[in-house]
Amino acid sequence: MGFMDIFVGINYMHWSLGFVTAEFFWDLYLILRQRRTVKENRTTNEDVKKLMDDETYVKARLYSLEKINFGILKDAYHELELSAITLTFFLAKLWTFSGKSIEYLGYSDELIQSNMFLLQTTILSFVVHLPWSLYSTFVIEERHGFNKMTMGFYFKDTLKKMAVSQVITTIMVTPLIWLIKWGGDYFFIYAWGFTFAFTMAIFFVYMDFIAPLFDKYTPVPASPLRTAIEDLAKSINFPLTKLFVVDGSKKICSQQCLLLWLLQE
């Protein structure tokens, strides 16, 4: 019996699902440990007092607990969702549906079907995960005073992200599928090379062309703060060439308001 014969008859779907489930329970164990630590530490210690007062610590602790509890429920739902998608072969059925969709539009090309499949997957994912996102933004973040978004801005920003993401995905996936079909036995080398080159290209154009679509970037003016950041970069030999402040006044300030963008050209 050859080495490869060992893998004949293995149900890879069940093994993969088992691995993902085991990973979920391991992550859950770590999160519950973190939750217990946050619950037990009701008062500040000497190290924390150097960073914040007691009132700020209490608020931060309650916020962390609520985020952790919400995260546990969300992760459990995603685990059940993934299991259901896998065991019902939902993606295979969606692929068939995407083929019928383009046939209805008068097309039958595999590249078009692939992009239709990705579009439908994106839309379904948005709809299914929307309640979780809305609750996190407009209930949890709002309750703790961090949310600055209106409902209209939220949907505008989310739909814009979906549109840009879909365009980038289409630009990447279309030639990638062609390379896989053209590449023969060595398709994986061509696919890896193209994916690497495309990722690097996105990295270099992101700051100038993509990021400004979602946030306003303002150069940090000459100030003691800028000097301190530049001195810190020099001390660790970081080639800092650009320094921006991201305007997060319309978003969740716990994540955005103090964000500094460090960019190496």
C-alpha positions in Angstrom: 0.0 0.0 0.0 1.4 3.4 -1.0 1.6 6.4 1.2 -1.2 8.2 -0.7 -3.5 5.3 -0.2 -3.7 6.2 3.5 -5.8 9.2 2.6 -8.3 7.3 0.5 -11.7 7.0 2.1 -11.1 9.8 4.6 -14.1 12.1 5.0 -12.4 15.4 4.8 -15.5 17.4 5.4 -16.1 15.8 8.8 -12.5 16.1 9.8 -12.4 19.8 8.8 -15.6 20.5 10.7 -14.3 18.7 13.7 -11.1 20.7 13.6 -13.0 24.0 13.3 -15.3 22.9 16.2 -12.3 22.0 18.4 -10.7 25.4 17.6 -14.0 27.1 18.6 -14.1 25.4 22.0 -10.4 26.2 22.6 -11.0 29.9 21.8 -14.1 29.8 24.1 -12.0 28.4 26.9 -9.5 31.3 26.5 -12.3 33.9 26.3 -14.0 32.5 29.5 -10.6 32.8 31.3 -10.4 36.4 30.2 -14.0 37.1 31.3 -13.3 35.6 34.7 -10.2 37.8 35.1 -12.2 40.9 34.2 -15.0 40.0 36.5 -12.7 39.4 39.5 -10.7 42.6 39.1 -13.3 45.0 40.3 -10.8 47.6 41.5 -7.7 49.1 40.1 -4.2 48.1 41.1 -1.2 50.4 41.3 -0.1 49.8 37.7 -3.5 50.6 36.4 -3.9 53.8 38.5 -1.0 55.2 36.6 -3.0 55.1 33.4 -6.6 55.9 34.6 -8.7 56.9 37.5 -11.2 54.6 39.3 -14.2 55.9 37.5 -12.7 55.3 34.1 -11.6 51.8 35.1 -15.1 50.9 36.2 -16.5 52.1 32.8 -13.8 50.2 30.9 -14.4 47.1 32.9 -18.2 47.1 32.3 -17.6 47.8 28.6 -15.1 44.9 28.3 -17.5 42.5 30.0 -20.4 43.4 27.7 -18.1 43.1 24.6 -16.9 39.7 25.8 -20.4 38.4 26.5 -21.6 39.6 23.2 -18.6 38.1 21.5 -19.3 34.7 23.0 -22.8 34.6 21.7 -21.7 35.8 18.3 -19.0 33.2 18.0 -21.4 30.5 19.0 -23.8 31.6 16.4 -21.1 31.6 13.7 -20.0 28.1 14.7 -23.6 26.8 14.3 -23.9 28.7 11.0 -20.7 27.2 9.6 -21.8 23.7 10.7 -25.2 24.2 9.0 -23.6 25.5 5.8 -21.1 22.6 5.7 -23.5 19.8 6.5 -26.3 21.0 4.1 -23.8 21.7 1.2 -25.3 25.1 1.0 -22.4 26.6 -1.0 -22.7 23.9 -3.6 -26.4 24.7 -3.9 -25.6 28.5 -4.1 -23.1 27.7 -6.9 -25.9 26.0 -8.9 -28.2 28.9 -8.2 -25.6 31.4 -9.4 -25.3 29.4 -12.7 -29.1 29.6 -13.1 -28.9 33.3 -12.4 -26.5 34.1 -15.2 -28.4 31.8 -17.5 -31.4 34.0 -16.8 -29.4 37.0 -17.8 -28.2 35.3 -21.0 -24.7 34.1 -19.9 -23.1 30.8 -19.4 -19.4 31.5 -18.7 -17.6 30.1 -15.7 -15.8 33.3 -14.9 -19.1 35.2 -14.8 -20.7 32.5 -12.7 -17.8 32.7 -10.2 -18.2 36.4 -9.8 -22.0 36.0 -9.5 -21.4 33.4 -6.8 -19.1 35.7 -4.9 -21.6 38.6 -5.2 -24.5 36.5 -3.9 -22.3 35.2 -1.0 -21.4 38.8 -0.1 -25.1 39.9 -0.1 -26.2 36.9 2.0 -23.4 37.4 4.5 -24.4 41.0 4.9 -28.0 40.2 5.5 -27.4 37.4 7.9 -24.8 39.3 10.0 -26.6 42.6 9.9 -28.4 42.1 13.2 -25.2 41.4 15.1 -23.5 44.4 13.6 -26.4 46.7 14.3 -26.7 45.5 17.9 -23.0 46.0 18.5 -22.9 49.5 17.0 -26.3 51.0 18.1 -26.8 49.2 21.4 -23.4 48.3 23.0 -21.3 51.1 21.6 -24.2 53.6 22.0 -24.8 52.5 25.7 -21.1 53.2 26.5 -21.0 56.5 24.7 -18.7 55.4 21.8 -21.0 55.4 18.8 -21.0 58.5 16.7 -22.7 57.0 13.6 -26.2 57.6 12.5 -28.2 54.8 11.0 -28.0 56.4 7.6 -24.2 56.9 7.7 -23.9 53.3 8.9 -25.6 51.8 5.9 -23.9 54.3 3.5 -20.5 53.3 4.8 -21.3 49.6 4.9 -22.6 49.5 1.3 -19.6 51.5 0.1 -17.3 49.0 1.7 -19.2 46.1 0.1 -19.0 47.8 -3.3 -15.3 48.5 -3.1 -14.6 45.0 -1.8 -16.6 43.4 -4.6 -14.7 45.4 -7.3 -11.4 44.4 -5.8 -12.5 40.7 -5.5 -13.7 40.7 -9.1 -10.4 42.1 -10.4 -8.5 39.5 -8.5 -10.6 36.4 -8.9 -11.2 36.7 -12.7 -7.6 36.4 -13.8 -6.9 33.9 -11.0 -9.5 31.5 -12.3 -8.1 31.9 -15.8 -4.6 31.1 -14.5 -5.8 28.0 -12.7 -7.5 26.7 -15.9 -4.5 27.7 -18.0 -1.7 26.6 -15.7 -1.9 22.9 -16.0 0.0 20.8 -13.4 1.8 23.9 -12.2 -1.2 26.2 -11.8 -0.6 26.7 -8.1 2.8 28.4 -8.8 1.1 30.9 -11.2 -1.8 31.4 -8.8 0.5 32.0 -5.9 2.6 34.5 -7.9 -0.4 36.4 -9.1 -2.0 36.5 -5.7 1.2 37.8 -4.1 1.7 40.5 -6.8 -1.9 41.6 -6.5 -1.7 41.8 -2.7 1.4 43.9 -2.9 -0.2 46.2 -5.4 -3.2 46.7 -3.2 -0.9 47.4 -0.3 0.8 50.3 -2.2 -2.3 51.9 -3.6 -4.5 51.5 -0.5 -3.4 54.7 1.3 -3.7 57.0 -1.7 -6.8 55.6 -3.4 -8.9 53.2 -1.2 -8.6 54.5 2.4 -9.7 58.1 1.5 -13.0 56.6 0.2 -14.0 55.8 3.8 -12.1 58.2 6.1 -10.6 61.6 6.1 -6.8 61.6 6.6 -5.1 64.8 7.7 -1.4 65.2 8.0 -0.3 65.8 11.7 0.8 69.4 12.0 4.1 70.4 13.6 3.6 69.9 17.3 5.1 68.3 20.4 3.0 65.2 19.6 4.4 64.9 16.1 8.0 65.4 17.4 7.5 62.7 20.1 6.2 60.2 17.5 9.1 61.0 15.1 11.6 60.6 17.9 10.0 57.3 18.9 10.3 56.1 15.3 13.9 57.1 15.1 14.7 55.3 18.3 13.6 52.0 16.9 14.9 52.7 13.3 11.4 52.8 11.8 11.5 54.7 8.5 8.5 56.9 9.2 7.8 59.2 6.2 4.1 60.1 6.6 1.9 60.7 9.6 -1.8 61.2 9.5 -4.7 61.6 11.9 -7.9 59.7 10.9 -11.1 61.6 11.4 -13.3 59.2 13.3 -15.9 61.7 14.5 -18.7 60.0 12.6 -17.8 56.5 13.6 -17.1 54.5 16.8 -14.6 56.7 18.7 -13.4 53.8 20.8 -11.7 52.5 17.7 -11.2 55.5 15.5 -10.8 58.8 17.2 -7.2 58.3 18.4 -6.0 56.3 15.4 -2.7 57.4 13.9 -1.7 56.1 10.5 2.0 55.3 10.2 3.0 54.7 6.7 6.4 53.5 5.3 6.9 54.5 1.7 
